[in-house]
Amino acid sequence: MEAHAGLQPSPQEINTLVALFTEGRYTEAATLAQTMTVRFPLHAFGWRMLGLVFMQMGRSADALVFLQKAAVLSPDDAGAYSNLGNALKELGRLNEAEVSYRRALQIKPDYAAAHNNLGIVFNDLGRLEEAEASYRLAIQIKPDFAEAHSNLGNTLKELGQLEEGGASCRRALVIQPDFADAHYNLGTVLQELGQLDDAMASYRRALEVNPDFVDAHNNLGTVLQELGQLDDAMASYRRTLKTRPDDANVHSNLGTVLQELGQLDDAMASYRRALRLQPHILKHAIHAHLALPIIFDTSDAVAACRERYQTGIAALMETLGTLEKPGTKVGTYPFSFYLAYHNYNDRAVMEALCHFLRGKLPDVTTTSPHVLGWHPPTTRGRCIRVGFLSQFLVGHTIGQLFQGFIQHLDRSRFEVVVIHTPKAKRDSFSQNIDALADRVLNLPAQLESQQQAVMAEKLDVLFYPDIGMAASTYFLAFARLAPVQAVSWGHPDTTGLDTMDYFVSAAPIEPENAEEHYTERLIRLNRMPCFYQPVMVPTQILGRAALGLPETGTLYGCPQSLFKLHPDFDGVLAAIAVGDPAGHIVLLEGKHSAWATLLKDRWAKNAPLLLERVLFLPHQPLDRFMALISHMDVLLDPIYFGSGNTLYQAMVYGTPVVTWPGPFMRGRIVAGAYRQMGIADAPIALHLQDYANVALALGRDPERNHALRQTLREAANLELLADMRAVREFEIFLEAAVAAAGRGEQLPTGWKPKIQEVQ
């Protein structure tokens, strides 16, 4: 066919080609466009359309050649450079895409689409402030530009401006209600705000509009996982993998669900698949080496698992690779929570984990500028500024245990800052805690921004009620954000962190050799480190039948998380079942039904009698839980990792808790509380083999049981609940630790408040 270099296609030819493209008839459009480039090689239109067709067909590399030709032929056409930028962006050539979009905007400064696309490039390059500016320019030019509003929302989220990001996404949806991307972006904002039900609804709406929206399926899975809806989460991940079978992150996410369901072999297969797909991403190697079972079959299995864990850390030390910066999407880092339930000294393994992660995540290591030139507040005539930092200063055990310290620290000597991590829930309990604080800080999404926000508070003491229960607090604690940093028994195990100065515990609950268990300097207060405000007792308590309990027979209750039930405890439960044939052992099903199934599978092998004699009840709201405790004749303290919050709740009624003090503080809390209360005939087993007999004797003797309940109630009100002496001791510790830091020292080993100081 003869070329017509100096001519141009007719309007009819142009209209025909545009119509084919608009109707999605890309093969026919490509044929006609190619013919047009042959006939009119110096006219840009055919080249541009051929490039756009190939873009729509997913052939960006082929499209690039044609769009480059179109741009050369029409150097003053802003659209040509914008299209070229789109192809370069799709190919990941972001710096070149930036140049093309800037050329388009030189030609046409009010080109809203080019501003928006330039913003996408900036966002992908991590230049978030420039991305924000580009989106705002696009919106200024075209206020009803839904895509720009949605993209702005996403970038504001990345900048940690979650509320503003959500507002931008909602503006996009007002303009275009069926905009799947905007629903998705809103979901990501809501997820980071911890509004999981609303996030789930946004992802589901995105999928209604676009059922093949793969990222929405994946993120829906992460939200369902956080909500504990593990079967649905697994379905979402599997749906994602149908479309993206080689997505390593989704395989990793699926692995975490399977692990939490107790399907460790299947979880390991998913982790290994992720590792094969992305061998340079160290996160997958961590999963593969450090995944922990939740329910064990035997004590030997516990020992084998720990050996594999420690070997895994050693192997990871030698592994090349990178770790993504920890933030709200950090997943199951640091994989150490369940170690505390194994009945081993965790100090060495936690220190090894710290050493490994500090080496692979340099961003976690930083020091607040104010620490370097810090002077103790006593020299400046100001109060000691104390920050309480946790994800769980809400309606949770941690909130219950530490609300009293926040409330009752002497404000003439202390200023209290409550610091919530990004995933902290917002509930009435957290609102009450916030009202008790002098200042409240809600941390942004990303680690570096979190560090900077805490640094800006210029704290004298940074106190972590718990470390090890949430990734955000664990990684923040790697930094030196205050001159004095301390942790306490919210998660009753050492952190292994070299930046944590003190572990605040109590003499009644620690064994003599306890210093060996902690990386931190152990502080033994004389009182349990807690001011526990008693739970309001219901005025009308439901009867046994209404609670799903048998009407007759002694009730032995162990309403604890099922992962606390070590295999060694099965023999105790079985001995109680044999010793009291008319009695009933009452457990709660737990967070996931799969855990009870795993426990029953273990009993089928090791203690089949328990399958007949244990009654499982569903999770109970607080009022029903308190009623349940009131009906228990005897509460059974799990061995090795015992009761905490449940102990305090039980003492409201005086319900006796049988215990055996294990080798570590986490199994000695009930016995320590009895010591503090001065209970002479406390139901404490001297040896593990005596545990069942102690429980049975108390269960069979109603008269002694009733008398003990009255004694426990009276003693708890005097010596355990609402304990102002514990507050005074904590104050003395804070002042002494700050004074020592002012001298460049730590408090000496064995330091504790003098009794006369707190009278």
LINLINCOR-V839416 format. One line per field, one symbol per residue. burial: + if it has 9 or more other C-alpha atoms within 8 Angstrom, else -. A space follows every 50 residues. Layout:
burial: ???
//
This chain:
burial: ---++--------+--+--++---++--++-+++-++++++-++-+++++ +++++---++-++++++++++-++--++-++++++++++---++-+++++ +++++-+---++-++++++++++---++-++++++++++-+---++++++ ++++++++-+++-++++++++++-+---++-+++++++++++++++-+++ +++++++-+---++-++++++++++---++-++++++++++-----++-+ ++++++++++++++-++++++++++-+++-++++++++++++++++--+- ++--++-+++-++--+-----++--+++-+----++-+-++++--++-++ ++++-+-+--+--+++++-++----++-----+++++++++++++-++++ +++++++-+----++++++++++++---+++-++--++-+--+++++-++ +++++--+++++++++++--++++++++++++++++++++++++++++++ ++++++++++---+--++++++++++++++++-+---------+--+--- ---+++++-++++++++-++-++++++-----++++++++-+--++-+++ -+++--+++++-++--+------+++++++-++++++++++++-+-++++ +++++++++++++++++++++++++++-+---+++----+++-+++-++- ----+--++++++-+++-+++++-++++++++++++++++++-------- -++----+-
//
